[in-house]
Amino acid sequence: MARIDYIKYRLDNWALWKVRESSGGLGYATQSVFLSEPVDGHKELMGTIEETDAVLTNQAVESLRPARQHLYSTLQLIYIDGIGIKATAQRMGRAESTIKANLDAADHALSVWFSERTEMAKAKDRLLRPQKVV
């Protein structure tokens, strides 16, 4: 299996949101963008968090916790703790290849979760849409 790019993007956004959430509450930055200082003569771009996307991704990641604890733990260590594959493997007592496989499996599980959620929303929309009278 291979990593899924849009899931990796969502997880990166989620991780940034979680870090900001833990340092200031509700995922918002704790410092005004206007107070940012240039670093080495270059203005660092502040990562923009897509709040709604991050909340939805958090729900998806939390859905892994009960039945797929190993995938949930892998995502927490890699994305939230930011310790990397090697350190995650050591902490979990697994091979690095297993951690990579866990990341692939988590991507696919999250992709299915998002697809199912989209399908449920479409079905709900069809039920709520007024029927055409012929």
NORSUL-V282567 format. One record per residue. PHI is phi in whole degrees, 0 to 359 (none if undefined). Layout:
PHI ; PHI
This chain:
none ; 236 ; 296 ; 257 ; 303 ; 291 ; 287 ; 301 ; 299 ; 297 ; 292 ; 298 ; 297 ; 298 ; 298 ; 298 ; 297 ; 296 ; 295 ; 293 ; 298 ; 289 ; 261 ; 207 ; 89 ; 56 ; 80 ; 273 ; 298 ; 271 ; 231 ; 297 ; 298 ; 292 ; 268 ; 293 ; 257 ; 296 ; 248 ; 52 ; 80 ; 244 ; 279 ; 284 ; 282 ; 283 ; 294 ; 274 ; 261 ; 272 ; 303 ; 297 ; 297 ; 294 ; 296 ; 295 ; 295 ; 299 ; 298 ; 296 ; 296 ; 297 ; 294 ; 282 ; 304 ; 291 ; 260 ; 228 ; 304 ; 296 ; 288 ; 301 ; 297 ; 300 ; 296 ; 298 ; 291 ; 287 ; 270 ; 272 ; 281 ; 63 ; 266 ; 85 ; 291 ; 298 ; 292 ; 297 ; 300 ; 296 ; 295 ; 271 ; 68 ; 234 ; 282 ; 301 ; 296 ; 292 ; 295 ; 298 ; 294 ; 298 ; 297 ; 298 ; 296 ; 296 ; 304 ; 292 ; 296 ; 292 ; 299 ; 296 ; 301 ; 295 ; 296 ; 297 ; 296 ; 296 ; 297 ; 296 ; 295 ; 295 ; 296 ; 297 ; 297 ; 296 ; 291 ; 274 ; 288 ; 298 ; 280 ; 284 ; 264 ; 259
